[in-house]
Amino acid sequence: MSHSPAEVDYLVIGAGASGMAFTDALIGGTDHSVLIVDRRHASGGHWNDTYPFVRLHQPSAYYGVGSRNLGADRIDETGMYERATGLEVLGYFQAVMEEHFLPSGQVTFAPMSDCRVDGERVSVVSRLTSTVREVTVRRSIVDARYAEGAIPATHRRSFAVDDDARCIPINDLVHADGTANGYVVLGGGKTAMDACLWLLGHGVDPDVITWVRPRDPWIMPRETVQARDQVGSYLISYAASVEASADATSAADLFARLESCGHLTRLDPGYEPAVFRGATVSVPEIEMLRRITRVVRGRVRRIARDRIVLDDREVRVHGRPLHIDCTASALATPDPRPVFEAGRITIQPVQASSLSFNAALIGYIESTREDTAEKNTLSPPSRYPITADDWIRSRRDTMLAHTRWLQAPDVQRWVQHSRLNIASGIRAHVAEPGVAEALHTVRTRSAPALENLAKLSNPQEAVKDDGGSPSRSEARLSRS
Ligand SMILES: Cc1cc2nc3c(=O)[nH]c(=O)nc-3n(C[C@H](O)[C@H](O)[C@H](O)COP(=O)(O)OP(=O)(O)OC[C@H]3O[C@@H](n4cnc5c(N)ncnc54)[C@H](O)[C@@H]3O)c2cc1C
């Protein structure tokens, strides 16, 4: 920990994955000074308050900051790349701070501090002493809180709980005392899946678990988001999704194609998913989750001792079940704004489902360019998806960003070599079965896919790519 300096080049608000990956890329290419401010006591953002059995959704191989590996690229018992536990993620970010950022002499860190920005006035306020320090920021304030969402430990429940009913956040599940004769898992997202898998993995009978899911999500099979030596399987799945995006005749047809090629999957084959938030689960885990057959569809309004009150009906529960609240929204989804503005950088998604990568990319672009318009062209922001249809927009945004990177050879090189890019090193795998064909598909079908996704997401809207028409984009894609 260090004091706030009176003047810095950059002031980064938030020492979570976004602020850390941005800072790492920035100081890797410049001599600029950076002050990172966070309300929490240590770097790592929400991982400081996460539930004890959490793991990354994705392999550790491409999470964190660009200059340092997370984990050892071990293949775990599932045959896939290891996923760090919450504690490992925290230890990693703390080591990045203590062993890399602070010794660099470029970075200072003010934990337990609020950053307040009031016009030109920027102050850092200690949460322990209320001391206020004014800071002059020479270049930019970096808002690394865009994705700061509600997590189970901190969110406010949107439903009432009667005094004689039992409802705990997922964080407290590890303190269960054996008095519950059943479990009611509340929520349809990845946190709820983690709770169900944890209960099943500890021998709880699926028949004593009730799962209340307001809407079902589309899920990315973890098998398709592997990197490094398994990057071929990622590319083959990605190419199939490009093909589906190019050929689909409607949004419904697109999701049918994405499902049949294995790019997306769902919990209940008989129930149409309405949500896409990037939940990533392995195929065996999905099979395990399907063993829970007591599924209640609806949004919870109140938990009473003997029943759950939903928007439109009540469901009786027997005995004294433990309700597990997994309804926190996890990722915030504010409206996008330009990433680069005068004196301000707002870290936002650019490429879908790659938080660390996006923050590092923005750091690289900031460290290599002065022209704001050029910087924004290379990092078009894309709001995190929520609904199933948002998959279409988000994929289109990602593909548009890809066409723009092709116009900047150094950015393209950076992308190809970044450890945070799931697809890095793909060219070394062209001899593997299916990989050369998949690369060919990506090269030849990306432009038609981009055009078709524009029609599917909004039939009235033409493709708005400042970098050129779809056919020009296609020409560039074919050359890459
Ligand atoms: C259980 C779980 C698993 C996940 N797994 C993955 C995964 O595998 N891959 C992936 O890409 N994403 C994953 N995510 C998404 C996750 O949100 C990101 O990975 C990432 O950790 C978010 O980092 P962040 O820096 O954007 O936000 P945060 O971690 O929320 O950090 C923002 C920080 O800003 C600080 N802050 C806010 N306001 C102020 C202020 N005014 N002054 C000072 N400080 C302030 C907060 O204290 C906080 O520490 C997961 C999310 C959850 C909940």
The ligand as a Tripos MOL2 file, in Angstrom:
@<TRIPOS>MOLECULE
LIG
   53    58     1     0     0
SMALL
NO_CHARGES

@<TRIPOS>ATOM
      1 C1        -18.4880  -15.7770   -9.6730 C.3       1 LIG1
      2 C2        -17.9620  -15.0530  -10.8490 C.ar      1 LIG1
      3 C3        -17.1100  -15.7000  -11.7600 C.ar      1 LIG1
      4 C4        -16.6390  -15.0320  -12.8840 C.ar      1 LIG1
      5 N1        -15.8180  -15.6870  -13.7730 N.ar      1 LIG1
      6 C5        -15.3530  -15.0150  -14.8640 C.ar      1 LIG1
      7 C6        -14.4810  -15.6480  -15.8100 C.ar      1 LIG1
      8 O1        -14.1600  -16.8340  -15.6960 O.2       1 LIG1
      9 N2        -14.0400  -14.9250  -16.8550 N.ar      1 LIG1
     10 C7        -14.3930  -13.6120  -17.0320 C.ar      1 LIG1
     11 O2        -13.9300  -12.9800  -17.9950 O.2       1 LIG1
     12 N3        -15.2150  -12.9990  -16.1650 N.ar      1 LIG1
     13 C8        -15.7050  -13.6680  -15.1000 C.ar      1 LIG1
     14 N4        -16.5440  -13.0410  -14.2240 N.ar      1 LIG1
     15 C9        -16.9470  -11.6630  -14.5070 C.3       1 LIG1
     16 C10       -16.1680  -10.7490  -13.5540 C.3       1 LIG1
     17 O3        -17.0340   -9.7260  -13.2480 O.3       1 LIG1
     18 C11       -14.8420  -10.3200  -14.1200 C.3       1 LIG1
     19 O4        -14.0080  -11.4150  -14.3590 O.3       1 LIG1
     20 C12       -14.0150   -9.3840  -13.2600 C.3       1 LIG1
     21 O5        -13.5010   -9.9830  -12.1090 O.3       1 LIG1
     22 C13       -14.7030   -8.1030  -13.0030 C.3       1 LIG1
     23 O6        -13.6630   -7.1990  -12.7570 O.3       1 LIG1
     24 P1        -13.8640   -5.6530  -12.7610 P.3       1 LIG1
     25 O7        -12.5400   -5.0750  -12.4530 O.co2     1 LIG1
     26 O8        -14.4980   -5.2060  -14.0380 O.co2     1 LIG1
     27 O9        -14.9470   -5.3750  -11.6160 O.3       1 LIG1
     28 P2        -14.8070   -5.5840  -10.0370 P.3       1 LIG1
     29 O10       -14.1350   -6.8450   -9.6940 O.co2     1 LIG1
     30 O11       -16.1950   -5.3770   -9.5040 O.co2     1 LIG1
     31 O12       -13.8570   -4.3870   -9.5750 O.3       1 LIG1
     32 C14       -14.2800   -3.0440   -9.5370 C.3       1 LIG1
     33 C15       -13.6090   -2.4090   -8.3340 C.3       1 LIG1
     34 O13       -13.8930   -1.0140   -8.3360 O.3       1 LIG1
     35 C16       -13.9460   -0.5860   -6.9870 C.3       1 LIG1
     36 N5        -14.6850    0.6950   -6.9390 N.ar      1 LIG1
     37 C17       -15.9270    0.9430   -7.3900 C.ar      1 LIG1
     38 N6        -16.2350    2.2390   -7.2140 N.ar      1 LIG1
     39 C18       -15.1730    2.8220   -6.6410 C.ar      1 LIG1
     40 C19       -14.8690    4.1630   -6.2120 C.ar      1 LIG1
     41 N7        -15.7110    5.1680   -6.3730 N.pl3     1 LIG1
     42 N8        -13.6800    4.3820   -5.6560 N.ar      1 LIG1
     43 C20       -12.7880    3.3880   -5.4840 C.ar      1 LIG1
     44 N9        -13.0060    2.1340   -5.8880 N.ar      1 LIG1
     45 C21       -14.1850    1.8420   -6.4630 C.ar      1 LIG1
     46 C22       -14.6470   -1.7110   -6.2580 C.3       1 LIG1
     47 O14       -14.3490   -1.7300   -4.8890 O.3       1 LIG1
     48 C23       -14.0940   -2.9440   -6.9910 C.3       1 LIG1
     49 O15       -13.0270   -3.5440   -6.2800 O.3       1 LIG1
     50 C24       -17.0170  -13.6830  -13.1040 C.ar      1 LIG1
     51 C25       -17.8660  -13.0300  -12.1990 C.ar      1 LIG1
     52 C26       -18.3350  -13.6980  -11.0740 C.ar      1 LIG1
     53 C27       -19.2620  -12.9670  -10.1240 C.3       1 LIG1
@<TRIPOS>BOND
     1     1     2 1
     2     2     3 ar
     3     2    52 ar
     4     3     4 ar
     5     4     5 ar
     6     4    50 ar
     7     5     6 ar
     8     6     7 ar
     9     6    13 1
    10     7     8 2
    11     7     9 ar
    12     9    10 ar
    13    10    11 2
    14    10    12 ar
    15    12    13 ar
    16    13    14 ar
    17    14    15 1
    18    14    50 ar
    19    15    16 1
    20    16    17 1
    21    16    18 1
    22    18    19 1
    23    18    20 1
    24    20    21 1
    25    20    22 1
    26    22    23 1
    27    23    24 1
    28    24    25 2
    29    24    26 1
    30    24    27 1
    31    27    28 1
    32    28    29 2
    33    28    30 1
    34    28    31 1
    35    31    32 1
    36    32    33 1
    37    33    34 1
    38    33    48 1
    39    34    35 1
    40    35    36 1
    41    35    46 1
    42    36    37 ar
    43    36    45 ar
    44    37    38 ar
    45    38    39 ar
    46    39    40 ar
    47    39    45 ar
    48    40    41 1
    49    40    42 ar
    50    42    43 ar
    51    43    44 ar
    52    44    45 ar
    53    46    47 1
    54    46    48 1
    55    48    49 1
    56    50    51 ar
    57    51    52 ar
    58    52    53 1
@<TRIPOS>SUBSTRUCTURE
     1 LIG1         1 GROUP 0 **** ****
